Amino acid sequence: TIVQFGAFIEILPNKDGLLHISEIDWRKIKTVDEVLKEGDEVEVKLIDIDPKTGKLKLSRKVLIPRPPKEEGERHRHEGHSG
């Protein structure tokens, strides 16, 4: 089920976990349906279980390679030794 803040993914029969929008992709996405559609099969990793509620937290982005940083995001270390 796709919701504004992510998607509930069935990982076992009658057992869902939350794939938060921030865990879908390395790049910032505005809406879940930019990447996922209802009924898609998605490979996810269980990253946390809430000890109080038992809710499952899932991630998709940990399973995909992190893209190289954009040129503007790089931190340059230019030093001169003397």
Secondary structure, 3 states (H helix, E strand, C coil): CEECCEEEEEEECCEEEEEEHHHCCCCCCCCHHHCCCCCCCCCCEEEEECCCCCCEEEECHHHCCCCCCCHHHCCCCCCCCC
